[in-house]
Amino acid sequence: MLQNTGALAGRTLFVTGASRGIGRAIALKAARDGANVVVAAKTAEAHPKLPGTIYTAAREIEEAGGKALACVVDVRDEEQIRSAVEQAVAKFGGIDILVNNASAINLTGTLGTSMKKVDLMLAVNLRGTYLTSKLCIPHLLKSSNPHILNLSPPLNLNPIWFKNHTAYTMAKYGMSMCVLGMAEEFRGQISVNALWPKTAIQTAAMDMLGGEGIERQCRKADIMADAAYSVFSRPLGGPAHTTGHFLIDEDILREAGLGDMEVYAVEPGHPLMPDFFLDVETDDTPSSKALPSSTKTSNPIEETFALIRTVLSQDLVQSTKGVYQFDLSGEHTGSWFVDLKQGAGLAGQGLPPSPPDVVMSMDSALFSRMFRGELKPTMAFMTGKLRIHGDMTLAIKLEKMMAAMSKSKL
C-alpha cells in the first residue's frame, strides 16, 4: 500500500459522505498525516443497516492522528453546506481540499425509475457536487495547494453505459462535467480532477446492491484512499500536477511505483468485477470451472436447466427473492425462467408463473457460456452482450446460483 509521507499534515479536507465507505477511507488516510478533516455527511444516528455515523468517523480520525469536525450535511441543503463550510473555516482557518464523494444510485431503466429517484440522483450527485464546490472555492483559492476531487467516472459516451440506467448515468456524468468546467475555469488556481475505481469497491452500497458474496469480487476502499492521497500530494504547478483529468485508481498507484494490487483485494487471487463506465474486453478463454464436456448435449439450454434445478434451495430463495425470465435468441430460441421467490425455487421452459422481476435477453450461446462459468453476467452486461430489464441487483445476485453450480462440479 502507499505509505504516508506527511504531505497532508495540517491541511484541511472537506469530505462529503465521509461517515463510511470511500469517503471515510480517504479521511482516515489523511488523518494519519495529521490532517484536519470535516466529516460532512447525513448520518448522525446509527443506521440499522449501514455502518458508521459522522461521530464515529470523527472519533476514528482523531484516533488516527488527525483533527475532526463532524457536521450534519445533506448536500441537497444549501444552508447545511454553508454552515459546515463556515464552521470548518472558523475551526481550522481555511479549506485546502474538497472531496465530492456523496452520491445516490438507482440502476433502473427509464420506465422503471420514478421521478422521485431521478430528482434524488440529480440533486445529490450533480447539484450537490456543484453547490459544495461553489461554497468551498472562495476558501480553496486562499490555499497554497488546493484540490477538488470528484469521485466520478470518465465521460464515456458508449451507449451501453446509458441504456440500462440513463438517469444514474446523467447524474454521475454531471459530477464529471463539473470537473471539465471548473478545471478550466480555475486553471492555475485549483487542481480539479475526478477519481474512479478500475474495479468494484467493497462498500455498504455494494453489499446492498450485490448481495452476499459480492465482496469477493471487490477491492478495499483503501485503494481509492491511496490514489486520492497521491493526487493531493502533487503540488500546484509542480511536474506531477494534473487538472481536468479523469483518473483511475490503479493507474495512479502504478505511476506512484506500486506494482502489486493484490494487497487491496478483499480476497486475493479472486477475479475482480470491473466497475461501471470503463470499457473492458472479455476473456474468451474457457474457465477452469466450465462444465465437463460430458454434460454438453445437442440442446445445452435444456441440460443447463436440469443442472440449475439441482442447486435450487430454500436458502437460495431466501437470499435472492426474485423471479428471472431469460429471453434467448440464436440457435436455441425461446423463453425460460428461474423462480427464486417462493418455496425451494422453480426453473423451466416458458414464461414464469408470476411476473418476472428481471428479464435478461441474450443469445443462447451466451447463456450457455454464463452458466458454464466462462463469463460473468456483469461482464456480459457491461460489454453490451446482455440486455437487462428490471431489477439490476437481481442480475448481480444471479452469480450466486452460478457459484453454487460450480461448487457442485456440474
Buried (B, 14 or more C-beta within 10 A) or exposed (E): BBEBEEBBBBBBBBBBBBBBBBBBBBBBBBBBBBBBBBBBBBBEEEEEEBBBBBBBBBBBBEEBBBBBBBBBBBBBBBEBBBBBBEBBBEEBEBBBBBBBBBBBBBBBBEEBBEEEBBBBBBBBBBBBBBBBBEBBBEBBEEBEBBBBBBBBBBBBEEEBBBBBBBBBBBBBBBBBBBBBEBBEEBEEBBBBBBBBBBBBBBBBBBBEBBBEEBBBBBBBBBBBBBBBBBBBBBEBEEEEEBBBBBBBBBEBBEEBEBEEBEEBBBBEEEEBBBBBBBEEEBEEEEBEBBBEEEBBEEEBBBBBBBBBEEBBBEEBBEBBBBBBBBBBBEEBEEBBBBBBBEEEBBBBEEEBEEEBBBBBBBBBBBBBBBBBBBBBBBBBBBBBBBBBBBBBBBBBBBBBBBBBBBEEEB
